[in-house]
Amino acid sequence: MVDIRIQPLYLASVIALWIIFYHAVYWLVAIARDRSLVFWSVGPFGVTIASLREPPARRIIAQLCIAALALMALVYINLFLVVPPPISGLRPDATSRIIAVAIPVAILTIGRALAILRDHRYPIWGEARVLTRAHKSLATGARIYFTRAGRAFLHDRFGTTPNEFLHMVR
């Protein structure tokens, strides 16, 4: 008989940490590897990036895999190494551990993959994507950070600085 005990507040905070961590790793890989990145923003609803071009499939797969591997390590640490765990009484055998770690990783990775498929179904790239992402970021109160390439893009396309561009988008 298995005696599983769940500490609800602790588990909820750990799940929130997992979600934030997964998305942070996912977007850090995107920010680090995107040469056409115009800006990235951080707000109450997460991180948003605006690129001029669609990312290659290899980079999308790398983002998903690296975020999933990092989350696997964090989930394992939280469930099996931290004392007390948010869920106590989990069976110590390898199969149970693999299943316990794979469930949150699969949920977050599948959710992100579905969002990627939605973006591919309704693609918007280039100037239109930059304008929409900037407008949405400003509407949610996000802080926007322009890259060097982004500042050059704004100067070439719109003849503006980042501050002038943000005032124009509002």
C-alpha positions, 0 to 999 in steps of 0.5 A: 500500500502506497501512502502518498501525502501532498502538501498543497501550498508547497506543491503549488509553489513548486509547480509555479517554479517549474512553469517559470523555470521551463519558460525562462530556459526556453526563451533564454535559448531563443534570445541567445541564438536569434540573430534576427531578434529585434527586441525581447520584453519581460512582463507580468505574462512572461517573456516575449520576443520579436524576430524578423524571421521565422526560427529554423526548425532545428532551433525550435527543437533545441529550445524544446529539448533544452528546456525539457532537460533542464526541467527534468533535472529540476523536477527530480531535485524537487520531488526526490532530493529536497527534504521535505518533498512536496509529495511524500510517499512516492515509490523509490523505484526507477519506473515510478521516478521516471513517470513522476518526472516525465508528467510535468515535463510532457505537459509543459513541452506539449503545451509549448509545442501546441503554441508553436503550431498555433503560431505556424498556422497563423504566421506573421513575420517581419515588420508586422510581427515587430509592431504587434509584439511591441503593441502587446508588450506595451499593453501588458506593461512589459519592459522592452529591451531592444537588441543592437540589430533591433535598433539598427532595424528601427533606424533603417525601416522607420527612421526612429530610435527605440523610444520614438518607436514605442511612442509611435506604437502606443 
